[in-house]
Amino acid sequence: MVAFLNRIVDKPWFVVYLSCLGGLIFGYNTGIIVGGLGPIADKFDLGTIMQGVVVCSILLGALLGSVSSGFIADKIGRKPVIFFTAIATIGGSIGSAVATNVATICVLRLILGLGVGCASSVCPLMVAETTPQEKKGIYGAFFQISITVGIFLANIIALALKKIGESNWRWMFALGAVPGVLMFFVWIIIKESPIYLEKKNRINQSAEVQKKSSFSILFSKQNRKPMFIGFLLATLSQLTGINAFMYFSTTIFKDAGISGEYGPDIAAIILQFWNVATTLIALFAVNKVGRRVLLLTGSSVMTVCDLVIGLVFLVASGSARGWVAIVFLFIFIAGFESSIGVLFWFVINEIMDEDAKNIGAPIINALQWLFNLLLSFFFLSVVQYLGQYVMFFIFGGIGIFCTLFLKIYLPNLNAPSTTTVQEQIHNNNTVGSDEYFQHEKHSEKPLTTPELKADQPTFPA
């Protein structure tokens, strides 16, 4: 039995399975609040501000979890973070489901958010550290695919439970514990990251290692550019409007004349199905056209859609505005999910040096959670003050900024190894340099998994 489990755990797909569970935890538990917020607001008579607090509690927890998980994973390993993710998911989901007041719901949703934040850091990290280089793009894509599947399931479950009465939100929250339970069983048998084990073997020499693991390494000359690229990716991920599009989707559907008791809900489910389907574009294209091409193409598509929808909100009204906006809403989601939506989670691990990755990648991850939190909390107020069209023009301007700078600084991410990616960044071998095109040409060769060094540890038995 032990030998059988070892054979399963040693397969790369087992880490992908862990990543999928992390994505489901992320997607379902952040998405289910859309269906649960109305019944909670009715039961506890919540105003607009308190509804915002309920929504944002999980995002605040995710922000804190993504920051702290990097330091914990660096000090005591990836497995303890996986364990905490499972326990926080189970406890936060079930606890919030049986809560009797809104304060308890917020606290437990914050704890659940800690698990979501940990999942968003440790799952892509495990994929980056334990899978062959030529498969990282495909395997990494499954995390975002699972996020979109989780959101899709949340919409279906919310619709299915709509008629069972005022306690329906309790069932919605409780079901979020299911992927946490599965992750707990994965934690029992999964093996520690070989990268962490190798680092642990060196840590007894510790003075130099402790120095390299400090926060200050992120501001060293060799890491400034990767951190800037990470900042651009986090900005592109959140501040070009993906959550705003999801928030305004109901308004857009109503403008188009989609109404009735179930009309907007069914339209939202169709939208979420499209959200899942378009992630598959990256799954099939990531190793063919390359991460850099996907990121720049997706960023350009998103920017154009932002500007067009801003113009539509400015000059049009009624059903014409609604249907034009729907078309560009679907195009925007395709651009997002086929590029930054899928690629963000593992690209931030690829651009960092090994000594900086365990601190830098979680901080970049936390930055996108911070943007998500701020946008969710203040978006409605900003729209009421500035107007819908101004907000989308701002998103478009941010998209132009990110696209231009990524075109300048983003390296060839389909290089034969992460070391090659990092060398390109440090040596300024990006667009326009002869060295860059040499790397591009080199990366077109069939990729092979790097051989382990003789003294490099493998998974423990």
N, C-alpha and C positions, 0 to 999 in steps of 0.2 A: 504493500500500500504506500509506504514512504517513497519507494523508488518510483512508483506511478505518479505520485504528486510532484516529485522532483522533475520528472520529465515534462509534466504540464507547466509547472512554474518556470522552467527554463525556456519555454517557447516565447518569442517576442509578442505573440498575440495576447498572452496573459497580462502583460503590462498594458496593452491596448484595452483589454477588458476593464482593468482598473481605471484607465483614463475615461472610458465610456461611463462608468459608474460616477466618476467625478463630474462629468458633464451633465448627467441626469440630475445629480444633486443640485448643481448650479442652475440648470434650466428650469426644472420643475418648481423648485422652492422660490426662485425669483419671479417666475411666471404666474404662479397660482394666486398671487395676491390680486391680480386683475379680477378674478372671479370671486375672491373672498372678501374684498374690501367693502363692497356694497352691503352684504349681510352684516358684517362687523359694524359698519357705520350705523346701520339701522338699529342693531341690538344695543349698542352702547351710546347712541345718540352723539356721534362724533362730528365735529365741525371740520372745516377744510384743513386747518393747521394740524389737528390731531390725525386726520387721515394721512397727511403727508408724513407725520412721525411714524405711523404704522408702516407705511411703504418704505421709508428710508432706514428703518431700524436694521433690516437685513443688509442693506448696502453699507451702513456704518460698520457692522460686524465684519462684512467681507473685506472692507478696507483695512481694518485692524488685523484680521486673520491673514491677509496676503502679506502684510509687512512682517508680522511676527513669525510666520511659518518659514520664511527664508532663513532667519537666524537660528531657529530651532532645528531645521533640517541640516544646517551647516554644523551645528554643535553636537547633536545627539543622533542624527540620522533621519532618513526619509520615512522609515516605518513608524516612528512615534507620531509623526504628523498625519500619516494615513489613519492611525488608530484614533487620534483626536478628531479627525474629520468625521469618521464613522460615528463616534459617540456624540459629538455635537449635533450631527444631523438627526440621529435617533432622538436624543433628549430634547432638542429644540423643536422638532416637528410634533412629537407626541405632547410635550409640555404645552406648547401654544394651542394645541387642539383641545386641551381640557381646561385651559385658563378661564378664570371667572371675571377678570377685569382687563381693561385695555393696557394698563401698566405692565401687567404680567406678560401679556402677549408681546409687547414691545421688547421686554427684556429677553424673553425666550427666542424671539425672532432675531435679536442681536446675537445671541449664542449660536443660533442656526447659521447666521451670517458668518461667524468665525469659521465654521466648518466649510461654508461655501468658499470663503477666501482662501483657506488652506488648500481646498481641492483645486482651485484655479492656479495655485502655485506649484503644488507638489506633483500633480498628475502630469502636466506637460513636462516637468523636470524629469520625472521617471522615464517618460518616453524618450526624451532627448539623451538620457544617459545610458539607456539599456538596449536601444534598438540600432540596427545597422545604419550607417550613414545614408546609404542609397534608399532606405525605406522611411527615413525620418519624416519626410514631407507627407507621405500617405498616412503613416501611423499617427502623426501629429494632428492630421485633419479630423480624426475621429472624435477628438475632444469637443470641437465646435459643433460637429454633426450631432453629438449627443446633447449638447446644450439646446440646439434647435428642436431636437426630438422631445426633450424635457418640456420646453415651452409649449410645443404642439400638444403633448399629452395633458398638460395643465389646462389648456383651453378646452379640450374634449371632456375632461373630467369635470371641469367647472360647469359646462353645459349639461352634462349628464346628471349632475347633482342639483341642478337648479330647482327642481320641483319637490325636493324631499323636505323642505321646510327651513326654518331659520337656523337649524343646526348644521346646514350643509357645509358651511365654512370649516367646521371642526373636522369633518371627514376629508375635506380638501387638504388641510394642513397635516392630518395624521398620515395620509398616504405618502407624504414626503419622506417618511422614515424608511420606506422600503429599500431604496438604493443604499441608504446608510447601513441597513442590516446586511445587505449583500457585500458592501465594502468591508464590514467587520470580518466576515468570513475570508475575504481575500487577504486582509491584513494578517490573519493567522498563518497563512502558508506562503505569502509572497516573500521573496528574498530581498535583502537590502541592495541598494544601488552599488554597483562595483566601483563607481567613481568615488562615492563616499567612503567605501572600504579602503580604497587606495589612499585617499587623503588621511583617513584615520591611522593607517600604518605609518604615515609620515608625521603625524601630529605630535608624536613624542619628542620630535626634534624642536619643538613648538615655538621657540622665540620668533623664528622667521615666519612660521605658519600663522601665528597669532597676529603678527604685523600685517601679513597679507590679507587676513580675514577681517581687518578693521574697516569701519565705515569710510575712512579717509581714502581707501584705495579707489573709490569711485570717482574721486576728483583728481586722480593722477593723470598725467598726459595721455597715457595709452587708453584710458577708459572714458575720457571726456566725449569723444566722438560716438562710441557705442551708446553712452547714456543719452546723448542728443538724438541719435536715431531712435532709441527707445521712447524718448519723449514725443517725437513726431508720430510714432506708431500708436502710442496711447492717445494722443490728441485725435488722430485720424479715426481711431476706434470709437470714440465717444462724442467728440465735439463736431462731427459732421452730420449728426442728427438721427442716428439709427433709433434711439429711444423716442425722440420727438416724432418720428414717422409712425412708430408703433402707437404712441399716445394719441396722435391726431388721426389715426386710421379710422376710428369710429366717426369722427366729424367728416372725414373725406367720404366715407361710405354713405352717410346721411345726405351729404351734398349731392351725391350721385343718385339719390332716390331709393337707396336700399334701407328699408324700414321694416316695421312689424315686430312681433315679440321675439322671433328668433333670427330675423334677417341679418342684423349687425353681428350677432354671435357666429352665425354660419360663415359670413364674409370674413370674420376674424380668423376662423379655423382654416379657411381656404388660404388666407394670407400666411398663416403659420406653416401650412403644408408647403407653400411656395418657399418659405424661409428654409425649411428642411431640404427641399429638392435642390435649391441652388448651391447648397454647401457641397453637393456631389460634383459640381463643376470643378472645384479646387481639387477634390479627391482624384479625379481622372487627369487633370491638367497640370498638377503641381510638378511632376517630374518630367513632363513633356515640354512645357513652355517656360518653366522656371518660376521660383517664388518672386523674383524681382519684377518680372513682366506682369504677373498676376497682381501684385501690389500696386504697381503704377497704373495699370489698366483699370483696376477696381476703383482706385482713388479718383481717377479722371471721370469715370462714369458717375460716381457718387456726387462729385462736385457739380457736374452738369445738371444732374437731377435736382440738387438743392436750388440752383439758380433758376431752373425752369419752374419749379413749384413755387418759389418765391414770387416769380413773375405772374404765375397763374393766380395766386392769392391776391396779388395787387390789382390785376386788371379784369379778372373774370368773376363770375358769381353763379350760383345755382348748380344745376346738373352738369352744365358744360365744364365748370371748374372741377366738380367732383370727379367726372370721368377722366379728364386729362390728368388730374392729380393721381388717380388710381393707377393709370398707366405708368407714370414716372415713379410712383411709390414701389411698384413691382420691379421696375428696372433698377431703382436704387438698392433694393434688397438683394437683387442678383449681384450687383456690383460689390456690395458689402460682404455678403456671405462667400463669394468666390475669391475674395482677396483677404482683407484685413480681418474679417470675422473668423476665418479659419486659421490664417497664418500668424496672427499676433502671438498666440500662446507659446509656440515653440520657436519662432524667430527671435524673440527676446532672449531665449536661452542660447541661440546660435551665435549672436553677435558679441557675446560677452567672453572675456578671458575666463579660464577655469577658476582662477582665484577670486574673481569679482562676481561671477555668475550667481552664486548662492545669496549674495546680498543685493546686487544690482537688479536682477530679473524680478524678484519680489517687489522691489521698490517701484519699478516701472509698472508692474501689475497693479500695485496699490494706487498708482497715479491714475490709471484708467478707472479704478473703482471710485476714486475721489471725484473725477470728472462726472462719472455716472451719478454719484450721490448729489453733487451740487446741481446738476442738470435736472434731476428728478425733483429736488426740493424747490428750486427757484424757477423752473421753466414756465409754469403757469403764470406766475407773477410777471415775469419778463415779457411774455407774450401779451398779457393784458395791458402792459405799459407801452410796449413798442409796436405791437401788432404782429400778426402771424408772418406776413411777408418779410418784414425786417429780420425776424429770427432766422428764416431760411436763407436770406441773403448773407447773414453772418456765418451760418454753416458753410455756405458756398465759398466765402472768403477764406475761412479756415482750411477748407479743402484745397483751394489754390495754393495756399502757403505750404501745406504739408506735401502736396504733390511735387512742387518745384524743389523743395529741399530734399525730399527722398530721391528725386531724379539725380540730384548732385551727389548725395552722400551714401545712398544705399548700395552695398556691394553686390556681387554675384552670389546669391545665397544657394545656388546649386553647385557650389564648388565641391571637390572631392572629399573635403573634411571641414569640420568647424574651425580647425587651425588655419586652413587656407582662407576662410571667410574673415577671420580676425586679422590675418596678415594683410589682406586687402584694405581693411579699415585703417590699420595703423600706418600703412605705406601710401595711403591716399590713392590706392589703385581702384578707382571707381570710374564712372563714365568719362570718356574722353582721354584716358591714358592708355598708352601702348600695353602696359602691364595688365590693365583690366581686360583688354581684348584677348590677351594671351590666356588669362584665367578663364574667360568665357569659352575660348576654343578648347581649353583643356577639360572643362567641365562637361563638354559634349561627349567625351569618351565614356564607355560603360563604367559605371561606378562599382567599386568593390568594397566589401567590408574590410576596414583596416585590421591587420593582424594584431592580436594582443601581444604585448611584450612578454618576455619570459617571466619577469617578476611582477606582472600586472595581475592582481587578483581577479578571479572569476566569481560567480555566485557561490556562496557557501553551500555545502551539501545539506 
